[in-house]
Amino acid sequence: MPAGASTLGPEGREFQCQFRAKATVLMLGVPLLNRDNVGSGYLRVAEREEAGKRRLQLEFGAGSLPERAAGLNRLGIFEETIVASGDAIESARYFGFMTASNEKDLNEARTALKNGGSGNFTAIRGQIEQGQLRNKLLRIRDMAASNWAQRDQLTAQIRAQLADETRQDAQASTAALKDSPCSPFLYAVNCAMRNKAATCASRFVHNGQMHQLQTSRKNDAKTGHTELNGRILSEAGKELSAFRLWFETEKPERGPLKFDFRPRSFLRLTFERV
């Protein structure tokens, strides 16, 4: 399907689009360096009705282009499948992985650039069903396929390693969900985009841990676009990160036109739909 294409038929609706990434290096919040086309990404949204229930599949992936990003090699892919009855989630399954990177400041980032590519990943798989959260986390080292161009091969390899029940290094956990409902992250953002309230809050799970998502929105009648500002907090209320995204006000199901976030204090990434 072409980028930005949407179809609706007997089996439901599907939308796919591509993104191009720009990086901005910051010092005390002030931009020092801008570099365009340092990476790419994609979003896939598929929705259909099954026996009166809504089945939603969300998939997002992004990766750097080392030849454009001074040799930096980073990528991640996340997939979620939600079955909902009305506004209530009956089940949710998720899978994802991303390059392990621990740079905390510009000096550590420079060291990472000198070291070149990374074959180390953090991978997760889990489900939310019948009031239970089950999560499996795996740290994988020295993967042979480890760049954005090899993402299909890499995804298959990581799925196989998560499915290997003989591994002793996997961290598996189960928790009862006694409080308000929760969901995976992409679905939480999807719901915030569809929610027309000025502000909203929800809980989501990441790496087996509960987090909060708080969002506010501003509609621009002239452009027909909405700006959504999001804050990610720990369950205890500590702010962890923030992001902004823009989407067509009347077509939130198509995902963002543009979004930016700061994975590190010294780095802002901006993704624009192409």
Secondary structure, 3 states (H helix, E strand, C coil): CCCCEEEEECCEEEEEEEEEEEEEEEECCEEEEEEEEEEEEEEEEEEEEECCEEEEEEEEEEEECCCCCCCCCCEEEEEEEEEEECCEEEEEEEEEEEECCCCCCHHHHHHHHHHCCCCCEEEEEEEEECCEEEEEEEEECCCCCCCHHHHHHHHHHHHHHHHCCCCCCCEEEEEECCCCCEEEHHHHHHHHHHCCCCEEEEEEEECCEEEEEEEEEEEECCCCEEEEEEEEEECCCCEEEEEEEEEECCCHHHCCCEEEEEEECCEEEEEEEC
